[in-house]
Structures are given as structure tokens and as C-alpha cells.
Amino acid sequence: LAHNRVALRKKDRERECTKDVMMQCESLQLDDPKAWCHIPSPGNKTQATPDDLDRIRTAVDSRCARMVVEFPEPMACVVVATCAFSDRPSNAEPDLGLLERLDPGFVEQFREARRVSGLVKKQWYLATVNVRREGSSNTFALGVGLGTDRESSRARAIHAAEVRAALFTEAVATKLCGPDTAAPATATEPAAEPGAAHTEGAPAAATS
């Protein structure tokens, strides 16, 4: 799931979201189910706690150095359009199936609103668990949660982040968040020429 609230035109927002999704598709092992954002099973806890975030920080720290885990407040939004990210024709409408699972009864209203070029005036919350390098502003949404109330969106984001953290390696972090610029350089000193000695603060002297 990608989001953009900066671009003014819908086409520009869609382009930026597509870029974000494609970058994730190229960086993650999509054949592994853990690469996808999972939804908690019915009956699981519906509230996120500080202990949940601590577990995610521990999991990320054990795989990548100098990473910051952030859990900002969910963003309030309205669903105006959906699209299944696939080039294969299908009548199943998996995008609407997901919305129906998140909020039963919403899809019926959404279909009618789409038919008349309108929208459903219902507020949704988009929560993300973000990771970034220390000193960098490039973030990656490790977990994403969408819901019609604040707490359910946060709980879904935490659950998704815990699952995806298992695949978050240093190589993935470099692709999605950039390289660790503070990592110590591994430069090697040039080998001294045979028969030459050098002391700091003094010119080199030839020996025989």
C-alpha cells in the first residue's frame, strides 16, 4: 500500500504511489508471504501497545544497524478510488474484496458512489510503522494498517510490521532507505616500496 498527499493532481499522486510500490516490489522477495502486509485474524488484540513497538525495534536492530523505528499518528483520509495492482484481467475485484473485509458493508456503498461519480463520506485511518537510517529522512513503511477507527488501523500496522521484520535485512534497508553513510570505511593503506621507510613529520629516507 502506498499513499501520497503532496501532489495536487490525481494523476501525479497515482504516479508517485506507483513509484513507491514498484520500489518495494523490486526490493522485497514477493514470493515469500512475509513480504506482504498481513491482516490480523479475527479475535486478535485490537490495540497497539508500547511493548509491541519495542519488539519491532528489537527485531529491526538485530538485523540492521543504526535504524530508527517510528510510529506516527494515523492519517485520516477518505477512499475515493481503488485499483488492483495487476495486469491480469479479473472479475474478482480483489481491491474491493479487501475493503469489504476491513469494513463489511462499505463496498456496496462504494460501488454505488463510483457509479454516479461520487464518494462515500466515511473517514478511514491509515497507520504506518516506518523505519529509516539515523540521520536520514528516507523512510520505508515496514507495516501498514487501514481501518475505519484509529485503534484498529494501529493494531493492523503493528501486526504487518512484525511479520515483515523477518525479511528486513541490511541489503533491503540499503535499497529502500539508502546506504549507511556513517558506517566506517574499510580503506587499506598502500604497501610501502621495498627499501623505503617513512616516519610521520619527516621525509621518506632511502635505505640500503
MODELLER restraints for C-alpha pairs under 7 A, 6 or more apart:
rsr = mdl.restraints
at = mdl.atoms
rsr.add(forms.Gaussian(group=physical.xy_distance, feature=features.Distance(at['CA:2:A'], at['CA:17:A']), mean=5.19, stdev=0.5))
rsr.add(forms.Gaussian(group=physical.xy_distance, feature=features.Distance(at['CA:2:A'], at['CA:20:A']), mean=6.33, stdev=0.5))
rsr.add(forms.Gaussian(group=physical.xy_distance, feature=features.Distance(at['CA:2:A'], at['CA:21:A']), mean=6.26, stdev=0.5))
rsr.add(forms.Gaussian(group=physical.xy_distance, feature=features.Distance(at['CA:3:A'], at['CA:17:A']), mean=5.75, stdev=0.5))
rsr.add(forms.Gaussian(group=physical.xy_distance, feature=features.Distance(at['CA:4:A'], at['CA:13:A']), mean=5.67, stdev=0.5))
rsr.add(forms.Gaussian(group=physical.xy_distance, feature=features.Distance(at['CA:4:A'], at['CA:16:A']), mean=6.89, stdev=0.5))
rsr.add(forms.Gaussian(group=physical.xy_distance, feature=features.Distance(at['CA:4:A'], at['CA:17:A']), mean=6.30, stdev=0.5))
rsr.add(forms.Gaussian(group=physical.xy_distance, feature=features.Distance(at['CA:7:A'], at['CA:13:A']), mean=5.38, stdev=0.5))
rsr.add(forms.Gaussian(group=physical.xy_distance, feature=features.Distance(at['CA:27:A'], at['CA:172:A']), mean=6.11, stdev=0.5))
rsr.add(forms.Gaussian(group=physical.xy_distance, feature=features.Distance(at['CA:27:A'], at['CA:175:A']), mean=6.46, stdev=0.5))
rsr.add(forms.Gaussian(group=physical.xy_distance, feature=features.Distance(at['CA:28:A'], at['CA:35:A']), mean=6.25, stdev=0.5))
rsr.add(forms.Gaussian(group=physical.xy_distance, feature=features.Distance(at['CA:29:A'], at['CA:35:A']), mean=6.23, stdev=0.5))
rsr.add(forms.Gaussian(group=physical.xy_distance, feature=features.Distance(at['CA:34:A'], at['CA:163:A']), mean=5.79, stdev=0.5))
rsr.add(forms.Gaussian(group=physical.xy_distance, feature=features.Distance(at['CA:34:A'], at['CA:164:A']), mean=5.35, stdev=0.5))
rsr.add(forms.Gaussian(group=physical.xy_distance, feature=features.Distance(at['CA:35:A'], at['CA:164:A']), mean=5.61, stdev=0.5))
rsr.add(forms.Gaussian(group=physical.xy_distance, feature=features.Distance(at['CA:35:A'], at['CA:167:A']), mean=6.86, stdev=0.5))
rsr.add(forms.Gaussian(group=physical.xy_distance, feature=features.Distance(at['CA:37:A'], at['CA:143:A']), mean=6.43, stdev=0.5))
rsr.add(forms.Gaussian(group=physical.xy_distance, feature=features.Distance(at['CA:37:A'], at['CA:144:A']), mean=6.57, stdev=0.5))
rsr.add(forms.Gaussian(group=physical.xy_distance, feature=features.Distance(at['CA:37:A'], at['CA:160:A']), mean=4.80, stdev=0.5))
rsr.add(forms.Gaussian(group=physical.xy_distance, feature=features.Distance(at['CA:38:A'], at['CA:160:A']), mean=5.05, stdev=0.5))
rsr.add(forms.Gaussian(group=physical.xy_distance, feature=features.Distance(at['CA:39:A'], at['CA:156:A']), mean=5.98, stdev=0.5))
rsr.add(forms.Gaussian(group=physical.xy_distance, feature=features.Distance(at['CA:39:A'], at['CA:160:A']), mean=6.78, stdev=0.5))
rsr.add(forms.Gaussian(group=physical.xy_distance, feature=features.Distance(at['CA:40:A'], at['CA:156:A']), mean=6.33, stdev=0.5))
rsr.add(forms.Gaussian(group=physical.xy_distance, feature=features.Distance(at['CA:40:A'], at['CA:159:A']), mean=6.42, stdev=0.5))
rsr.add(forms.Gaussian(group=physical.xy_distance, feature=features.Distance(at['CA:46:A'], at['CA:151:A']), mean=6.60, stdev=0.5))
rsr.add(forms.Gaussian(group=physical.xy_distance, feature=features.Distance(at['CA:46:A'], at['CA:152:A']), mean=5.54, stdev=0.5))
rsr.add(forms.Gaussian(group=physical.xy_distance, feature=features.Distance(at['CA:46:A'], at['CA:155:A']), mean=5.53, stdev=0.5))
rsr.add(forms.Gaussian(group=physical.xy_distance, feature=features.Distance(at['CA:47:A'], at['CA:151:A']), mean=5.44, stdev=0.5))
rsr.add(forms.Gaussian(group=physical.xy_distance, feature=features.Distance(at['CA:47:A'], at['CA:152:A']), mean=6.51, stdev=0.5))
rsr.add(forms.Gaussian(group=physical.xy_distance, feature=features.Distance(at['CA:47:A'], at['CA:154:A']), mean=6.96, stdev=0.5))
rsr.add(forms.Gaussian(group=physical.xy_distance, feature=features.Distance(at['CA:47:A'], at['CA:155:A']), mean=5.12, stdev=0.5))
rsr.add(forms.Gaussian(group=physical.xy_distance, feature=features.Distance(at['CA:48:A'], at['CA:154:A']), mean=6.01, stdev=0.5))
rsr.add(forms.Gaussian(group=physical.xy_distance, feature=features.Distance(at['CA:48:A'], at['CA:155:A']), mean=4.83, stdev=0.5))
rsr.add(forms.Gaussian(group=physical.xy_distance, feature=features.Distance(at['CA:48:A'], at['CA:158:A']), mean=6.77, stdev=0.5))
rsr.add(forms.Gaussian(group=physical.xy_distance, feature=features.Distance(at['CA:52:A'], at['CA:158:A']), mean=6.98, stdev=0.5))
rsr.add(forms.Gaussian(group=physical.xy_distance, feature=features.Distance(at['CA:56:A'], at['CA:162:A']), mean=5.95, stdev=0.5))
rsr.add(forms.Gaussian(group=physical.xy_distance, feature=features.Distance(at['CA:57:A'], at['CA:69:A']), mean=6.10, stdev=0.5))
rsr.add(forms.Gaussian(group=physical.xy_distance, feature=features.Distance(at['CA:59:A'], at['CA:165:A']), mean=6.47, stdev=0.5))
rsr.add(forms.Gaussian(group=physical.xy_distance, feature=features.Distance(at['CA:60:A'], at['CA:165:A']), mean=6.31, stdev=0.5))
rsr.add(forms.Gaussian(group=physical.xy_distance, feature=features.Distance(at['CA:61:A'], at['CA:67:A']), mean=6.73, stdev=0.5))
rsr.add(forms.Gaussian(group=physical.xy_distance, feature=features.Distance(at['CA:63:A'], at['CA:168:A']), mean=6.96, stdev=0.5))
rsr.add(forms.Gaussian(group=physical.xy_distance, feature=features.Distance(at['CA:63:A'], at['CA:169:A']), mean=5.59, stdev=0.5))
rsr.add(forms.Gaussian(group=physical.xy_distance, feature=features.Distance(at['CA:63:A'], at['CA:170:A']), mean=6.66, stdev=0.5))
rsr.add(forms.Gaussian(group=physical.xy_distance, feature=features.Distance(at['CA:64:A'], at['CA:169:A']), mean=6.21, stdev=0.5))
rsr.add(forms.Gaussian(group=physical.xy_distance, feature=features.Distance(at['CA:64:A'], at['CA:170:A']), mean=5.22, stdev=0.5))
rsr.add(forms.Gaussian(group=physical.xy_distance, feature=features.Distance(at['CA:66:A'], at['CA:133:A']), mean=5.99, stdev=0.5))
rsr.add(forms.Gaussian(group=physical.xy_distance, feature=features.Distance(at['CA:66:A'], at['CA:134:A']), mean=5.59, stdev=0.5))
rsr.add(forms.Gaussian(group=physical.xy_distance, feature=features.Distance(at['CA:67:A'], at['CA:131:A']), mean=6.57, stdev=0.5))
rsr.add(forms.Gaussian(group=physical.xy_distance, feature=features.Distance(at['CA:67:A'], at['CA:132:A']), mean=5.62, stdev=0.5))
rsr.add(forms.Gaussian(group=physical.xy_distance, feature=features.Distance(at['CA:67:A'], at['CA:133:A']), mean=4.68, stdev=0.5))
rsr.add(forms.Gaussian(group=physical.xy_distance, feature=features.Distance(at['CA:67:A'], at['CA:134:A']), mean=5.74, stdev=0.5))
rsr.add(forms.Gaussian(group=physical.xy_distance, feature=features.Distance(at['CA:68:A'], at['CA:131:A']), mean=5.47, stdev=0.5))
rsr.add(forms.Gaussian(group=physical.xy_distance, feature=features.Distance(at['CA:68:A'], at['CA:132:A']), mean=5.29, stdev=0.5))
rsr.add(forms.Gaussian(group=physical.xy_distance, feature=features.Distance(at['CA:68:A'], at['CA:133:A']), mean=6.03, stdev=0.5))
rsr.add(forms.Gaussian(group=physical.xy_distance, feature=features.Distance(at['CA:68:A'], at['CA:134:A']), mean=6.05, stdev=0.5))
rsr.add(forms.Gaussian(group=physical.xy_distance, feature=features.Distance(at['CA:69:A'], at['CA:130:A']), mean=5.75, stdev=0.5))
rsr.add(forms.Gaussian(group=physical.xy_distance, feature=features.Distance(at['CA:69:A'], at['CA:131:A']), mean=4.57, stdev=0.5))
rsr.add(forms.Gaussian(group=physical.xy_distance, feature=features.Distance(at['CA:69:A'], at['CA:132:A']), mean=6.81, stdev=0.5))
rsr.add(forms.Gaussian(group=physical.xy_distance, feature=features.Distance(at['CA:70:A'], at['CA:129:A']), mean=5.91, stdev=0.5))
rsr.add(forms.Gaussian(group=physical.xy_distance, feature=features.Distance(at['CA:70:A'], at['CA:130:A']), mean=5.10, stdev=0.5))
rsr.add(forms.Gaussian(group=physical.xy_distance, feature=features.Distance(at['CA:70:A'], at['CA:131:A']), mean=6.21, stdev=0.5))
rsr.add(forms.Gaussian(group=physical.xy_distance, feature=features.Distance(at['CA:71:A'], at['CA:128:A']), mean=6.45, stdev=0.5))
rsr.add(forms.Gaussian(group=physical.xy_distance, feature=features.Distance(at['CA:71:A'], at['CA:129:A']), mean=4.86, stdev=0.5))
rsr.add(forms.Gaussian(group=physical.xy_distance, feature=features.Distance(at['CA:71:A'], at['CA:130:A']), mean=6.31, stdev=0.5))
rsr.add(forms.Gaussian(group=physical.xy_distance, feature=features.Distance(at['CA:73:A'], at['CA:127:A']), mean=6.84, stdev=0.5))
rsr.add(forms.Gaussian(group=physical.xy_distance, feature=features.Distance(at['CA:74:A'], at['CA:125:A']), mean=5.68, stdev=0.5))
rsr.add(forms.Gaussian(group=physical.xy_distance, feature=features.Distance(at['CA:74:A'], at['CA:126:A']), mean=5.13, stdev=0.5))
rsr.add(forms.Gaussian(group=physical.xy_distance, feature=features.Distance(at['CA:74:A'], at['CA:127:A']), mean=4.22, stdev=0.5))
rsr.add(forms.Gaussian(group=physical.xy_distance, feature=features.Distance(at['CA:74:A'], at['CA:150:A']), mean=6.68, stdev=0.5))
rsr.add(forms.Gaussian(group=physical.xy_distance, feature=features.Distance(at['CA:75:A'], at['CA:125:A']), mean=5.46, stdev=0.5))
rsr.add(forms.Gaussian(group=physical.xy_distance, feature=features.Distance(at['CA:75:A'], at['CA:126:A']), mean=5.09, stdev=0.5))
rsr.add(forms.Gaussian(group=physical.xy_distance, feature=features.Distance(at['CA:75:A'], at['CA:127:A']), mean=6.48, stdev=0.5))
rsr.add(forms.Gaussian(group=physical.xy_distance, feature=features.Distance(at['CA:76:A'], at['CA:123:A']), mean=6.48, stdev=0.5))
rsr.add(forms.Gaussian(group=physical.xy_distance, feature=features.Distance(at['CA:76:A'], at['CA:124:A']), mean=5.73, stdev=0.5))
rsr.add(forms.Gaussian(group=physical.xy_distance, feature=features.Distance(at['CA:76:A'], at['CA:125:A']), mean=4.67, stdev=0.5))
rsr.add(forms.Gaussian(group=physical.xy_distance, feature=features.Distance(at['CA:76:A'], at['CA:126:A']), mean=6.50, stdev=0.5))
rsr.add(forms.Gaussian(group=physical.xy_distance, feature=features.Distance(at['CA:77:A'], at['CA:123:A']), mean=5.77, stdev=0.5))
rsr.add(forms.Gaussian(group=physical.xy_distance, feature=features.Distance(at['CA:77:A'], at['CA:124:A']), mean=5.23, stdev=0.5))
rsr.add(forms.Gaussian(group=physical.xy_distance, feature=features.Distance(at['CA:77:A'], at['CA:125:A']), mean=6.13, stdev=0.5))
rsr.add(forms.Gaussian(group=physical.xy_distance, feature=features.Distance(at['CA:78:A'], at['CA:121:A']), mean=6.94, stdev=0.5))
rsr.add(forms.Gaussian(group=physical.xy_distance, feature=features.Distance(at['CA:78:A'], at['CA:122:A']), mean=6.22, stdev=0.5))
rsr.add(forms.Gaussian(group=physical.xy_distance, feature=features.Distance(at['CA:78:A'], at['CA:123:A']), mean=5.29, stdev=0.5))
rsr.add(forms.Gaussian(group=physical.xy_distance, feature=features.Distance(at['CA:78:A'], at['CA:124:A']), mean=5.79, stdev=0.5))
rsr.add(forms.Gaussian(group=physical.xy_distance, feature=features.Distance(at['CA:80:A'], at['CA:119:A']), mean=5.84, stdev=0.5))
rsr.add(forms.Gaussian(group=physical.xy_distance, feature=features.Distance(at['CA:82:A'], at['CA:95:A']), mean=6.38, stdev=0.5))
rsr.add(forms.Gaussian(group=physical.xy_distance, feature=features.Distance(at['CA:83:A'], at['CA:95:A']), mean=6.18, stdev=0.5))
rsr.add(forms.Gaussian(group=physical.xy_distance, feature=features.Distance(at['CA:84:A'], at['CA:94:A']), mean=6.41, stdev=0.5))
rsr.add(forms.Gaussian(group=physical.xy_distance, feature=features.Distance(at['CA:84:A'], at['CA:95:A']), mean=5.28, stdev=0.5))
rsr.add(forms.Gaussian(group=physical.xy_distance, feature=features.Distance(at['CA:96:A'], at['CA:107:A']), mean=6.30, stdev=0.5))
rsr.add(forms.Gaussian(group=physical.xy_distance, feature=features.Distance(at['CA:99:A'], at['CA:107:A']), mean=6.65, stdev=0.5))
rsr.add(forms.Gaussian(group=physical.xy_distance, feature=features.Distance(at['CA:100:A'], at['CA:106:A']), mean=6.07, stdev=0.5))
rsr.add(forms.Gaussian(group=physical.xy_distance, feature=features.Distance(at['CA:100:A'], at['CA:107:A']), mean=5.61, stdev=0.5))
rsr.add(forms.Gaussian(group=physical.xy_distance, feature=features.Distance(at['CA:102:A'], at['CA:147:A']), mean=6.35, stdev=0.5))
rsr.add(forms.Gaussian(group=physical.xy_distance, feature=features.Distance(at['CA:109:A'], at['CA:120:A']), mean=6.68, stdev=0.5))
rsr.add(forms.Gaussian(group=physical.xy_distance, feature=features.Distance(at['CA:110:A'], at['CA:119:A']), mean=6.81, stdev=0.5))
rsr.add(forms.Gaussian(group=physical.xy_distance, feature=features.Distance(at['CA:110:A'], at['CA:120:A']), mean=6.00, stdev=0.5))
rsr.add(forms.Gaussian(group=physical.xy_distance, feature=features.Distance(at['CA:113:A'], at['CA:119:A']), mean=4.98, stdev=0.5))
rsr.add(forms.Gaussian(group=physical.xy_distance, feature=features.Distance(at['CA:113:A'], at['CA:120:A']), mean=6.27, stdev=0.5))
rsr.add(forms.Gaussian(group=physical.xy_distance, feature=features.Distance(at['CA:123:A'], at['CA:148:A']), mean=6.26, stdev=0.5))
rsr.add(forms.Gaussian(group=physical.xy_distance, feature=features.Distance(at['CA:124:A'], at['CA:147:A']), mean=5.64, stdev=0.5))
rsr.add(forms.Gaussian(group=physical.xy_distance, feature=features.Distance(at['CA:124:A'], at['CA:148:A']), mean=4.38, stdev=0.5))
rsr.add(forms.Gaussian(group=physical.xy_distance, feature=features.Distance(at['CA:124:A'], at['CA:149:A']), mean=6.65, stdev=0.5))
rsr.add(forms.Gaussian(group=physical.xy_distance, feature=features.Distance(at['CA:125:A'], at['CA:146:A']), mean=5.73, stdev=0.5))
rsr.add(forms.Gaussian(group=physical.xy_distance, feature=features.Distance(at['CA:125:A'], at['CA:147:A']), mean=5.36, stdev=0.5))
rsr.add(forms.Gaussian(group=physical.xy_distance, feature=features.Distance(at['CA:125:A'], at['CA:148:A']), mean=5.81, stdev=0.5))
rsr.add(forms.Gaussian(group=physical.xy_distance, feature=features.Distance(at['CA:125:A'], at['CA:149:A']), mean=6.12, stdev=0.5))
rsr.add(forms.Gaussian(group=physical.xy_distance, feature=features.Distance(at['CA:125:A'], at['CA:150:A']), mean=5.90, stdev=0.5))
rsr.add(forms.Gaussian(group=physical.xy_distance, feature=features.Distance(at['CA:125:A'], at['CA:153:A']), mean=6.10, stdev=0.5))
rsr.add(forms.Gaussian(group=physical.xy_distance, feature=features.Distance(at['CA:126:A'], at['CA:145:A']), mean=5.84, stdev=0.5))
rsr.add(forms.Gaussian(group=physical.xy_distance, feature=features.Distance(at['CA:126:A'], at['CA:146:A']), mean=4.73, stdev=0.5))
rsr.add(forms.Gaussian(group=physical.xy_distance, feature=features.Distance(at['CA:126:A'], at['CA:147:A']), mean=6.81, stdev=0.5))
rsr.add(forms.Gaussian(group=physical.xy_distance, feature=features.Distance(at['CA:126:A'], at['CA:153:A']), mean=6.21, stdev=0.5))
rsr.add(forms.Gaussian(group=physical.xy_distance, feature=features.Distance(at['CA:127:A'], at['CA:144:A']), mean=5.80, stdev=0.5))
rsr.add(forms.Gaussian(group=physical.xy_distance, feature=features.Distance(at['CA:127:A'], at['CA:145:A']), mean=5.01, stdev=0.5))
rsr.add(forms.Gaussian(group=physical.xy_distance, feature=features.Distance(at['CA:127:A'], at['CA:146:A']), mean=6.37, stdev=0.5))
rsr.add(forms.Gaussian(group=physical.xy_distance, feature=features.Distance(at['CA:127:A'], at['CA:153:A']), mean=5.50, stdev=0.5))
rsr.add(forms.Gaussian(group=physical.xy_distance, feature=features.Distance(at['CA:127:A'], at['CA:154:A']), mean=5.45, stdev=0.5))
rsr.add(forms.Gaussian(group=physical.xy_distance, feature=features.Distance(at['CA:127:A'], at['CA:157:A']), mean=5.92, stdev=0.5))
rsr.add(forms.Gaussian(group=physical.xy_distance, feature=features.Distance(at['CA:128:A'], at['CA:141:A']), mean=5.86, stdev=0.5))
rsr.add(forms.Gaussian(group=physical.xy_distance, feature=features.Distance(at['CA:128:A'], at['CA:143:A']), mean=5.52, stdev=0.5))
rsr.add(forms.Gaussian(group=physical.xy_distance, feature=features.Distance(at['CA:128:A'], at['CA:144:A']), mean=4.56, stdev=0.5))
rsr.add(forms.Gaussian(group=physical.xy_distance, feature=features.Distance(at['CA:128:A'], at['CA:145:A']), mean=6.29, stdev=0.5))
rsr.add(forms.Gaussian(group=physical.xy_distance, feature=features.Distance(at['CA:128:A'], at['CA:157:A']), mean=5.61, stdev=0.5))
rsr.add(forms.Gaussian(group=physical.xy_distance, feature=features.Distance(at['CA:129:A'], at['CA:141:A']), mean=5.66, stdev=0.5))
rsr.add(forms.Gaussian(group=physical.xy_distance, feature=features.Distance(at['CA:129:A'], at['CA:142:A']), mean=5.60, stdev=0.5))
rsr.add(forms.Gaussian(group=physical.xy_distance, feature=features.Distance(at['CA:129:A'], at['CA:143:A']), mean=4.94, stdev=0.5))
rsr.add(forms.Gaussian(group=physical.xy_distance, feature=features.Distance(at['CA:129:A'], at['CA:144:A']), mean=6.58, stdev=0.5))
rsr.add(forms.Gaussian(group=physical.xy_distance, feature=features.Distance(at['CA:129:A'], at['CA:157:A']), mean=6.24, stdev=0.5))
rsr.add(forms.Gaussian(group=physical.xy_distance, feature=features.Distance(at['CA:129:A'], at['CA:158:A']), mean=6.77, stdev=0.5))
rsr.add(forms.Gaussian(group=physical.xy_distance, feature=features.Distance(at['CA:129:A'], at['CA:161:A']), mean=6.55, stdev=0.5))
rsr.add(forms.Gaussian(group=physical.xy_distance, feature=features.Distance(at['CA:130:A'], at['CA:139:A']), mean=6.06, stdev=0.5))
rsr.add(forms.Gaussian(group=physical.xy_distance, feature=features.Distance(at['CA:130:A'], at['CA:140:A']), mean=5.43, stdev=0.5))
rsr.add(forms.Gaussian(group=physical.xy_distance, feature=features.Distance(at['CA:130:A'], at['CA:141:A']), mean=4.45, stdev=0.5))
rsr.add(forms.Gaussian(group=physical.xy_distance, feature=features.Distance(at['CA:130:A'], at['CA:142:A']), mean=5.56, stdev=0.5))
rsr.add(forms.Gaussian(group=physical.xy_distance, feature=features.Distance(at['CA:131:A'], at['CA:139:A']), mean=5.52, stdev=0.5))
rsr.add(forms.Gaussian(group=physical.xy_distance, feature=features.Distance(at['CA:131:A'], at['CA:140:A']), mean=5.40, stdev=0.5))
rsr.add(forms.Gaussian(group=physical.xy_distance, feature=features.Distance(at['CA:131:A'], at['CA:141:A']), mean=6.54, stdev=0.5))
rsr.add(forms.Gaussian(group=physical.xy_distance, feature=features.Distance(at['CA:131:A'], at['CA:142:A']), mean=6.50, stdev=0.5))
rsr.add(forms.Gaussian(group=physical.xy_distance, feature=features.Distance(at['CA:132:A'], at['CA:138:A']), mean=5.93, stdev=0.5))
rsr.add(forms.Gaussian(group=physical.xy_distance, feature=features.Distance(at['CA:132:A'], at['CA:139:A']), mean=4.68, stdev=0.5))
rsr.add(forms.Gaussian(group=physical.xy_distance, feature=features.Distance(at['CA:132:A'], at['CA:140:A']), mean=6.52, stdev=0.5))
rsr.add(forms.Gaussian(group=physical.xy_distance, feature=features.Distance(at['CA:132:A'], at['CA:177:A']), mean=5.88, stdev=0.5))
rsr.add(forms.Gaussian(group=physical.xy_distance, feature=features.Distance(at['CA:133:A'], at['CA:177:A']), mean=6.52, stdev=0.5))
rsr.add(forms.Gaussian(group=physical.xy_distance, feature=features.Distance(at['CA:133:A'], at['CA:180:A']), mean=6.84, stdev=0.5))
rsr.add(forms.Gaussian(group=physical.xy_distance, feature=features.Distance(at['CA:138:A'], at['CA:177:A']), mean=5.26, stdev=0.5))
rsr.add(forms.Gaussian(group=physical.xy_distance, feature=features.Distance(at['CA:139:A'], at['CA:177:A']), mean=5.88, stdev=0.5))
rsr.add(forms.Gaussian(group=physical.xy_distance, feature=features.Distance(at['CA:140:A'], at['CA:176:A']), mean=6.33, stdev=0.5))
rsr.add(forms.Gaussian(group=physical.xy_distance, feature=features.Distance(at['CA:140:A'], at['CA:177:A']), mean=6.46, stdev=0.5))
rsr.add(forms.Gaussian(group=physical.xy_distance, feature=features.Distance(at['CA:142:A'], at['CA:161:A']), mean=5.13, stdev=0.5))
rsr.add(forms.Gaussian(group=physical.xy_distance, feature=features.Distance(at['CA:142:A'], at['CA:164:A']), mean=6.58, stdev=0.5))
rsr.add(forms.Gaussian(group=physical.xy_distance, feature=features.Distance(at['CA:143:A'], at['CA:157:A']), mean=4.75, stdev=0.5))
rsr.add(forms.Gaussian(group=physical.xy_distance, feature=features.Distance(at['CA:143:A'], at['CA:158:A']), mean=6.23, stdev=0.5))
rsr.add(forms.Gaussian(group=physical.xy_distance, feature=features.Distance(at['CA:143:A'], at['CA:160:A']), mean=4.65, stdev=0.5))
rsr.add(forms.Gaussian(group=physical.xy_distance, feature=features.Distance(at['CA:143:A'], at['CA:161:A']), mean=3.84, stdev=0.5))
rsr.add(forms.Gaussian(group=physical.xy_distance, feature=features.Distance(at['CA:144:A'], at['CA:156:A']), mean=6.90, stdev=0.5))
rsr.add(forms.Gaussian(group=physical.xy_distance, feature=features.Distance(at['CA:144:A'], at['CA:157:A']), mean=4.33, stdev=0.5))
rsr.add(forms.Gaussian(group=physical.xy_distance, feature=features.Distance(at['CA:144:A'], at['CA:160:A']), mean=6.30, stdev=0.5))
rsr.add(forms.Gaussian(group=physical.xy_distance, feature=features.Distance(at['CA:145:A'], at['CA:153:A']), mean=4.59, stdev=0.5))
rsr.add(forms.Gaussian(group=physical.xy_distance, feature=features.Distance(at['CA:145:A'], at['CA:154:A']), mean=6.13, stdev=0.5))
rsr.add(forms.Gaussian(group=physical.xy_distance, feature=features.Distance(at['CA:145:A'], at['CA:156:A']), mean=4.52, stdev=0.5))
rsr.add(forms.Gaussian(group=physical.xy_distance, feature=features.Distance(at['CA:145:A'], at['CA:157:A']), mean=3.98, stdev=0.5))
rsr.add(forms.Gaussian(group=physical.xy_distance, feature=features.Distance(at['CA:146:A'], at['CA:153:A']), mean=4.78, stdev=0.5))
rsr.add(forms.Gaussian(group=physical.xy_distance, feature=features.Distance(at['CA:147:A'], at['CA:153:A']), mean=4.62, stdev=0.5))
rsr.add(forms.Gaussian(group=physical.xy_distance, feature=features.Distance(at['CA:195:A'], at['CA:206:A']), mean=6.33, stdev=0.5))
rsr.add(forms.Gaussian(group=physical.xy_distance, feature=features.Distance(at['CA:195:A'], at['CA:207:A']), mean=5.54, stdev=0.5))
rsr.add(forms.Gaussian(group=physical.xy_distance, feature=features.Distance(at['CA:195:A'], at['CA:208:A']), mean=6.51, stdev=0.5))
rsr.add(forms.Gaussian(group=physical.xy_distance, feature=features.Distance(at['CA:196:A'], at['CA:204:A']), mean=6.97, stdev=0.5))
rsr.add(forms.Gaussian(group=physical.xy_distance, feature=features.Distance(at['CA:196:A'], at['CA:205:A']), mean=6.25, stdev=0.5))
rsr.add(forms.Gaussian(group=physical.xy_distance, feature=features.Distance(at['CA:196:A'], at['CA:206:A']), mean=4.97, stdev=0.5))
rsr.add(forms.Gaussian(group=physical.xy_distance, feature=features.Distance(at['CA:196:A'], at['CA:207:A']), mean=6.03, stdev=0.5))
rsr.add(forms.Gaussian(group=physical.xy_distance, feature=features.Distance(at['CA:197:A'], at['CA:204:A']), mean=5.92, stdev=0.5))
rsr.add(forms.Gaussian(group=physical.xy_distance, feature=features.Distance(at['CA:197:A'], at['CA:205:A']), mean=5.88, stdev=0.5))
rsr.add(forms.Gaussian(group=physical.xy_distance, feature=features.Distance(at['CA:197:A'], at['CA:206:A']), mean=6.68, stdev=0.5))
rsr.add(forms.Gaussian(group=physical.xy_distance, feature=features.Distance(at['CA:198:A'], at['CA:204:A']), mean=4.58, stdev=0.5))
rsr.add(forms.Gaussian(group=physical.xy_distance, feature=features.Distance(at['CA:198:A'], at['CA:205:A']), mean=6.61, stdev=0.5))
